[in-house]
């Protein structure tokens, strides 16, 4: 998988470059100090993954991410925690806080590599059908999977796909997150950001910004926070 690095600080670019060199199956093919030069490169080159700083002069990283081709994945790199929920609203696959540690960096790369493989699988006939009160069937990777609602931990929307996370596997299908949200029982599925739907029955804990399901951390988007806490945390989880 190839990647490029975008950061207005030379030391920031060097730090990510060093991490790339320590990571297998990842090659840096460009390094840029801002959106303008990056855009020109993307117009002529296919890029799998961008490590993108957020706070840059001119067009910031989140604004620029909205213009990036759908076939390119984005991992934000920043010194600031407060942009986390907003980053997932532009389909970023991860959010790394500087200084980035190698283990955390490689975890983000593994996630990106998984998505790259999924996106190169034939999902032309993927969809959901035969929905009952307890389960549905989904076509994925030339197979048909029976998925029980109760087994779903959470669902992630990325680009034009949704990824259904179960305890021991994940199922990807060609569908946007709004469409699958409309099909799910609203009694225990809730959308917590532009990119995530969770099964509230499988929540382990929550804080103001994050839902924890097992080892998974799902960010809560700003525009979804009040509904989630008022309707599900306060009334259904705490029983008030």
MIROSE-24795 format. One record per residue: chain; residue number from 1; x, y, z of N, C-alpha, C, O in turn. Coordinates in steps of 0.05 Angstrom, whole numbers. Example, Ala and Ser with C-alpha at 12.3 -4.5 7.8 and 13.67 -1.06 7.14 Angstrom:
// residues 2
A,1,264,-114,156,246,-90,156,264,-66,156,285,-66,169
A,2,257,-45,142,273,-21,143,258,1,157,268,23,161
This chain:
// residues 240
A,1,17,-24,0,0,0,0,18,25,0,37,27,15
A,2,11,44,-17,27,69,-18,14,90,-1,-10,88,5
A,3,29,110,6,18,132,22,33,158,16,54,158,5
A,4,20,180,24,34,206,24,30,219,51,12,212,66
A,5,47,238,57,47,252,83,43,282,78,56,294,61
A,6,23,293,93,17,321,89,17,335,117,1,328,134
A,7,36,353,120,40,367,145,56,392,140,76,391,125
A,8,47,415,151,61,440,145,87,442,161,104,459,155
A,9,91,425,181,116,425,196,135,404,186,128,380,185
A,10,160,412,179,180,392,170,185,370,190,188,347,182
A,11,186,376,215,191,355,235,168,336,237,171,312,242
A,12,143,346,232,120,329,232,121,309,209,115,285,212
A,13,130,318,185,132,301,162,154,280,167,152,257,160
A,14,176,289,178,199,270,183,191,248,203,199,225,200
A,15,175,256,224,167,236,244,149,214,231,153,191,237
A,16,130,222,214,113,202,201,130,186,181,125,162,179
A,17,148,199,167,165,184,148,181,162,162,184,140,152
A,18,191,168,186,206,149,202,188,125,209,197,102,208
A,19,163,130,216,144,109,223,137,92,199,135,67,201
A,20,135,105,176,129,90,151,152,70,145,147,47,138
A,21,177,79,149,200,62,143,201,38,162,214,18,155
A,22,189,40,185,189,18,204,164,0,202,160,-18,218
A,23,148,5,181,123,-10,178,123,-26,152,129,-15,130
A,24,118,-52,154,118,-69,130,95,-63,111,74,-54,120
A,25,100,-68,86,80,-65,65,68,-37,63,44,-34,56
A,26,84,-17,69,75,10,67,98,26,55,121,25,64
A,27,92,42,34,113,58,20,103,86,17,81,92,7
A,28,120,105,25,114,134,22,123,142,-6,146,138,-13
A,29,105,154,-21,111,163,-48,110,193,-51,113,203,-73
A,30,106,207,-29,105,236,-30,103,248,-3,92,236,16
A,31,112,273,0,111,288,25,106,317,18,121,329,3
A,32,85,329,31,77,356,23,71,374,47,64,364,69
A,33,74,400,43,70,418,66,43,432,66,38,450,82
A,34,25,425,48,-1,438,47,-20,425,27,-12,407,12
A,35,-44,436,26,-65,424,9,-61,429,-20,-66,411,-37
A,36,-50,452,-28,-48,458,-57,-29,439,-71,-36,428,-92
A,37,-5,434,-60,14,415,-72,3,387,-72,7,372,-91
A,38,-11,380,-50,-22,353,-48,-44,348,-69,-45,327,-82
A,39,-61,368,-73,-82,366,-93,-70,361,-121,-80,345,-136
A,40,-49,376,-128,-37,373,-154,-25,345,-157,-27,333,-179
A,41,-14,334,-136,-3,307,-137,-25,286,-141,-22,267,-157
A,42,-47,289,-126,-70,270,-128,-83,270,-155,-94,250,-163
A,43,-81,292,-169,-94,293,-196,-79,276,-216,-90,268,-237
A,44,-54,270,-210,-37,254,-229,-29,227,-218,-18,211,-233
A,45,-34,222,-193,-25,197,-181,-46,183,-164,-62,197,-151
A,46,-47,157,-164,-65,142,-148,-52,137,-120,-30,127,-118
A,47,-66,146,-100,-56,144,-72,-75,127,-56,-99,132,-55
A,48,-64,107,-41,-81,91,-24,-87,104,2,-110,102,12
A,49,-68,118,14,-71,128,41,-57,155,45,-35,158,35
A,50,-70,173,59,-58,199,65,-56,202,96,-76,198,110
A,51,-32,208,106,-29,217,133,-31,247,133,-13,261,123
A,52,-52,258,144,-59,286,140,-61,302,166,-77,295,184
A,53,-45,322,168,-47,341,191,-72,357,189,-83,361,167
A,54,-82,366,212,-107,382,211,-102,412,211,-113,426,194
A,55,-86,421,229,-82,450,231,-59,458,213,-35,455,219
A,56,-66,469,189,-47,478,170,-56,506,160,-79,512,160
A,57,-37,522,150,-45,548,139,-62,545,114,-59,525,100
A,58,-80,563,110,-98,562,87,-119,541,92,-134,544,111
A,59,-122,521,74,-142,500,77,-133,481,99,-112,469,96
A,60,-149,477,120,-141,458,140,-147,429,131,-160,425,111
A,61,-137,410,147,-138,382,139,-167,372,136,-172,357,117
A,62,-185,379,154,-212,369,152,-226,380,127,-241,366,114
A,63,-222,406,122,-234,417,97,-222,404,72,-237,397,54
A,64,-196,399,73,-184,386,49,-193,358,46,-196,348,23
A,65,-198,344,68,-206,315,66,-232,313,51,-237,292,39
A,66,-249,333,52,-275,332,37,-271,331,7,-289,324,-8
A,67,-247,338,-3,-242,339,-32,-226,316,-42,-221,313,-66
A,68,-217,298,-24,-200,276,-31,-216,254,-45,-239,249,-38
A,69,-205,241,-66,-220,220,-80,-229,198,-62,-217,192,-42
A,70,-252,187,-68,-265,166,-52,-247,141,-49,-250,126,-30
A,71,-230,137,-69,-213,113,-68,-188,117,-50,-173,98,-46
A,72,-185,140,-38,-162,146,-21,-171,147,8,-190,161,15
A,73,-157,132,26,-163,132,54,-148,154,69,-126,162,60
A,74,-159,163,91,-147,185,106,-143,177,135,-161,167,148
A,75,-118,182,145,-113,180,174,-103,208,182,-83,218,172
A,76,-117,221,201,-109,247,211,-86,244,231,-86,226,247
A,77,-68,263,230,-46,265,250,-47,293,261,-45,312,246
A,78,-50,296,287,-53,322,299,-44,322,328,-42,301,341
A,79,-39,346,338,-32,348,367,-56,354,384,-53,357,408
A,80,-80,356,372,-103,365,386,-125,343,387,-132,332,366
A,81,-135,337,411,-156,317,414,-183,326,405,-200,310,397
A,82,-188,352,405,-215,362,402,-227,359,374,-251,363,370
A,83,-210,351,354,-220,348,327,-229,319,321,-237,313,299
A,84,-227,301,341,-231,273,337,-258,267,324,-260,254,304
A,85,-280,276,337,-307,269,327,-312,281,300,-325,269,283
A,86,-302,305,295,-305,318,269,-290,303,247,-299,303,224
A,87,-268,291,254,-252,277,234,-267,253,222,-264,248,198
A,88,-284,240,238,-298,217,228,-322,225,210,-333,209,195
A,89,-330,251,212,-351,261,195,-342,264,166,-358,268,148
A,90,-316,263,161,-306,264,134,-293,237,126,-276,236,109
A,91,-303,215,139,-295,188,131,-266,182,136,-255,165,122
A,92,-253,195,156,-226,187,163,-228,159,176,-247,153,191
A,93,-207,143,172,-208,116,183,-194,115,211,-198,96,226
A,94,-178,136,217,-166,137,243,-156,165,249,-155,182,232
A,95,-148,169,274,-141,195,285,-118,192,304,-122,180,326
A,96,-94,201,296,-70,196,312,-61,222,325,-60,243,313
A,97,-55,220,351,-46,243,366,-16,244,367,-3,224,374
A,98,-4,267,360,25,271,361,34,274,390,19,285,406
A,99,58,265,396,75,248,380,64,220,377,56,208,396
A,100,64,210,352,52,185,346,71,162,353,94,161,344
A,101,61,143,369,77,120,376,76,99,354,55,96,340
A,102,97,83,351,98,63,329,76,43,331,63,37,310
A,103,70,33,354,49,13,357,22,24,349,7,10,335
A,104,16,48,357,-10,61,349,-11,66,319,-31,63,307
A,105,12,75,308,14,80,279,8,55,263,-7,55,244
A,106,21,33,271,18,8,257,-10,-3,259,-20,-17,241
A,107,-23,2,281,-51,-6,284,-69,8,264,-87,-4,252
A,108,-64,34,260,-79,49,240,-73,39,212,-91,38,195
A,109,-48,32,207,-41,22,180,-54,-5,175,-63,-10,153
A,110,-55,-22,195,-68,-48,192,-98,-45,185,-109,-59,168
A,111,-110,-25,198,-138,-19,192,-141,-10,163,-159,-19,149
A,112,-123,7,155,-124,17,127,-119,-5,107,-133,-7,86
A,113,-101,-23,113,-95,-45,95,-119,-64,93,-125,-74,71
A,114,-133,-68,115,-157,-85,115,-178,-72,97,-191,-86,81
A,115,-182,-46,99,-202,-33,83,-194,-33,53,-212,-36,36
A,116,-169,-30,48,-160,-31,20,-167,-58,7,-176,-60,-16
A,117,-162,-80,22,-169,-107,12,-199,-110,8,-208,-121,-12
A,118,-214,-100,27,-243,-101,25,-253,-87,0,-271,-96,-14
A,119,-242,-63,-4,-252,-47,-27,-244,-58,-54,-257,-52,-74
A,120,-224,-75,-54,-216,-88,-79,-230,-115,-84,-225,-128,-104
A,121,-246,-123,-65,-263,-147,-68,-288,-140,-84,-297,-117,-82
A,122,-298,-158,-99,-321,-153,-116,-346,-152,-98,-355,-172,-87
A,123,-358,-128,-95,-382,-124,-79,-405,-114,-97,-424,-102,-87
A,124,-403,-119,-123,-422,-108,-142,-451,-116,-135,-469,-100,-140
A,125,-455,-140,-125,-482,-149,-119,-489,-149,-90,-508,-162,-81
A,126,-474,-134,-74,-478,-133,-45,-504,-118,-39,-509,-97,-50
A,127,-519,-129,-20,-542,-115,-9,-554,-131,13,-545,-153,20
A,128,-574,-119,26,-588,-132,48,-616,-139,40,-629,-124,26
A,129,-626,-163,48,-653,-171,40,-664,-190,61,-651,-198,80
A,130,-689,-197,57,-704,-216,75,-701,-208,104,-693,-224,121
A,131,-709,-183,110,-707,-173,138,-730,-184,154,-753,-181,146
A,132,-724,-195,178,-745,-204,196,-742,-187,222,-727,-168,223
A,133,-757,-194,242,-755,-179,267,-729,-186,283,-722,-171,301
A,134,-716,-207,275,-692,-216,290,-666,-216,274,-645,-215,285
A,135,-668,-218,247,-644,-220,231,-649,-211,202,-672,-205,195
A,136,-628,-210,187,-630,-205,158,-608,-220,144,-590,-231,157
A,137,-610,-222,118,-589,-234,101,-575,-212,86,-587,-194,75
A,138,-549,-215,84,-533,-195,70,-514,-209,50,-501,-229,57
A,139,-513,-200,26,-495,-210,6,-469,-196,8,-467,-171,8
A,140,-447,-211,10,-420,-199,13,-400,-220,4,-400,-243,12
A,141,-381,-210,-12,-359,-227,-21,-369,-253,-33,-358,-275,-27
A,142,-389,-251,-50,-400,-274,-65,-412,-295,-46,-416,-318,-54
A,143,-419,-287,-22,-433,-305,-3,-457,-290,8,-460,-266,5
A,144,-475,-306,21,-498,-294,35,-495,-301,65,-493,-324,72
A,145,-495,-280,81,-492,-283,110,-518,-278,124,-532,-258,117
A,146,-524,-295,143,-547,-289,161,-537,-274,185,-519,-284,199
A,147,-547,-251,190,-538,-234,211,-561,-228,231,-581,-216,223
A,148,-557,-237,256,-577,-231,276,-572,-203,287,-549,-195,292
A,149,-593,-188,291,-590,-160,302,-575,-161,328,-558,-143,333
A,150,-581,-180,345,-569,-181,372,-539,-186,371,-524,-180,390
A,151,-529,-197,348,-500,-203,346,-484,-179,336,-459,-180,337
A,152,-497,-159,326,-483,-135,316,-472,-118,339,-488,-110,356
A,153,-446,-114,339,-435,-96,359,-438,-67,350,-448,-50,365
A,154,-429,-61,326,-433,-34,314,-429,-36,284,-421,-56,274
A,155,-436,-14,271,-434,-13,242,-419,13,235,-424,34,246
A,156,-400,10,217,-384,33,208,-390,39,179,-390,20,162
A,157,-395,64,172,-398,72,145,-372,84,135,-360,101,148
A,158,-363,75,112,-338,85,101,-341,87,71,-344,67,57
A,159,-338,112,61,-342,116,32,-371,106,24,-390,115,36
A,160,-372,88,5,-398,78,-4,-405,51,7,-422,37,-3
A,161,-391,43,29,-395,17,41,-404,19,70,-400,40,83
A,162,-415,-3,80,-418,-5,109,-404,-31,117,-404,-51,103
A,163,-392,-30,141,-379,-53,152,-394,-61,178,-395,-45,197
A,164,-404,-85,178,-420,-95,201,-401,-111,219,-391,-131,211
A,165,-397,-101,243,-379,-114,262,-394,-133,280,-412,-125,295
A,166,-387,-159,279,-398,-179,296,-375,-188,316,-353,-178,313
A,167,-382,-205,334,-362,-212,354,-337,-225,342,-314,-219,351
A,168,-341,-242,322,-318,-257,311,-313,-252,281,-296,-265,269
A,169,-327,-233,269,-322,-227,241,-334,-200,234,-348,-188,250
A,170,-327,-191,210,-340,-167,200,-349,-172,171,-336,-187,156
A,171,-372,-160,164,-384,-164,138,-386,-137,125,-397,-119,136
A,172,-376,-135,100,-378,-110,86,-397,-113,63,-399,-133,50
A,173,-412,-91,58,-431,-91,36,-433,-63,24,-428,-43,37
A,174,-440,-63,-1,-442,-37,-16,-468,-24,-10,-489,-30,-21
A,175,-468,-5,9,-492,8,18,-483,32,35,-463,30,49
A,176,-498,54,34,-491,76,51,-502,73,79,-521,58,83
A,177,-491,87,98,-499,83,126,-527,92,132,-540,81,150
A,178,-537,112,118,-565,121,123,-585,99,115,-604,95,129
A,179,-579,85,93,-597,64,83,-599,41,103,-621,32,109
A,180,-576,32,114,-577,10,133,-589,19,159,-602,3,173
A,181,-585,44,167,-597,54,192,-627,54,190,-640,48,210
A,182,-638,60,167,-667,60,163,-679,32,166,-702,29,171
A,183,-662,11,161,-672,-16,162,-670,-29,190,-682,-50,195
A,184,-655,-17,208,-650,-29,234,-671,-22,254,-683,0,252
A,185,-676,-39,274,-695,-32,296,-685,-8,312,-663,-8,322
A,186,-702,13,313,-694,37,327,-694,34,357,-685,52,371
A,187,-705,12,367,-706,9,396,-679,4,409,-675,11,432
A,188,-660,-7,393,-633,-11,405,-610,-5,387,-587,-10,394
A,189,-615,6,363,-594,16,346,-596,46,344,-617,57,339
A,190,-573,59,348,-573,89,347,-548,98,332,-527,87,335
A,191,-552,118,316,-529,130,302,-516,150,321,-529,168,331
A,192,-490,147,325,-475,165,343,-456,184,329,-444,201,341
A,193,-453,181,303,-438,199,287,-445,195,258,-460,177,251
A,194,-433,211,240,-438,207,212,-430,179,203,-441,168,184
A,195,-409,168,216,-397,143,207,-404,119,223,-397,96,215
A,196,-418,121,246,-422,98,263,-451,95,273,-464,115,280
A,197,-460,70,274,-485,62,287,-477,41,307,-461,24,302
A,198,-488,43,332,-482,24,352,-507,9,361,-529,18,359
A,199,-502,-15,372,-523,-31,385,-520,-25,415,-501,-33,428
A,200,-539,-10,426,-537,-1,454,-536,-24,474,-527,-21,496
A,201,-547,-48,466,-547,-71,483,-519,-82,488,-514,-97,506
A,202,-500,-74,471,-472,-84,473,-453,-64,483,-428,-68,483
A,203,-462,-41,493,-445,-20,504,-433,-30,531,-447,-41,548
A,204,-407,-26,534,-394,-32,559,-392,-7,577,-396,-8,601
A,205,-386,16,564,-385,41,579,-385,64,559,-382,61,535
A,206,-390,88,570,-391,112,553,-378,135,569,-378,135,594
A,207,-367,155,555,-360,180,566,-372,202,548,-387,195,530
A,208,-365,226,551,-377,247,536,-371,246,506,-387,256,490
A,209,-349,233,499,-340,234,471,-338,206,458,-335,204,434
A,210,-341,185,474,-335,158,463,-353,137,475,-360,138,498
A,211,-361,118,458,-375,94,466,-354,71,465,-340,68,445
A,212,-354,55,486,-335,32,488,-351,6,486,-368,0,502
A,213,-344,-9,465,-356,-36,462,-333,-55,459,-319,-56,439
A,214,-328,-71,480,-304,-88,481,-280,-70,480,-277,-51,495
A,215,-262,-77,461,-237,-61,458,-241,-39,437,-222,-25,431
A,216,-265,-36,427,-270,-16,406,-279,10,418,-295,11,436
A,217,-268,32,407,-275,59,416,-289,73,393,-277,78,372
A,218,-315,80,397,-331,92,376,-336,121,383,-348,127,404
A,219,-327,140,366,-330,168,373,-359,178,371,-374,168,353
A,220,-367,196,388,-394,208,387,-392,235,373,-377,252,382
A,221,-407,238,352,-407,263,337,-422,285,351,-441,279,366
A,222,-414,309,347,-426,332,361,-456,334,357,-471,339,375
A,223,-465,330,332,-493,335,326,-511,311,334,-535,313,334
A,224,-498,289,342,-513,265,351,-512,261,381,-527,245,392
A,225,-496,277,395,-491,273,424,-516,276,441,-522,258,457
A,226,-531,297,437,-554,303,454,-575,281,451,-586,271,471
A,227,-581,272,427,-601,252,422,-592,225,435,-608,212,448
A,228,-567,218,432,-557,193,443,-559,193,473,-568,174,485
A,229,-550,214,486,-551,215,515,-579,217,526,-586,205,546
A,230,-595,234,513,-623,238,523,-640,213,519,-655,205,538
A,231,-639,201,496,-657,179,489,-647,152,498,-663,134,505
A,232,-621,148,497,-611,121,502,-596,118,529,-601,99,544
A,233,-578,137,535,-563,134,559,-580,140,583,-581,124,602
A,234,-594,163,584,-609,171,607,-634,153,610,-640,144,632
A,235,-649,149,589,-675,135,591,-673,105,590,-685,91,606
A,236,-656,94,572,-656,65,568,-635,51,583,-638,28,592
A,237,-612,64,586,-590,51,600,-592,56,630,-589,38,646
A,238,-596,81,638,-598,88,666,-626,85,677,-630,85,701
A,239,-646,84,659,-673,79,667,-686,103,680,-704,100,697
A,240,-678,128,673,-689,152,685,-711,163,668,-724,183,675
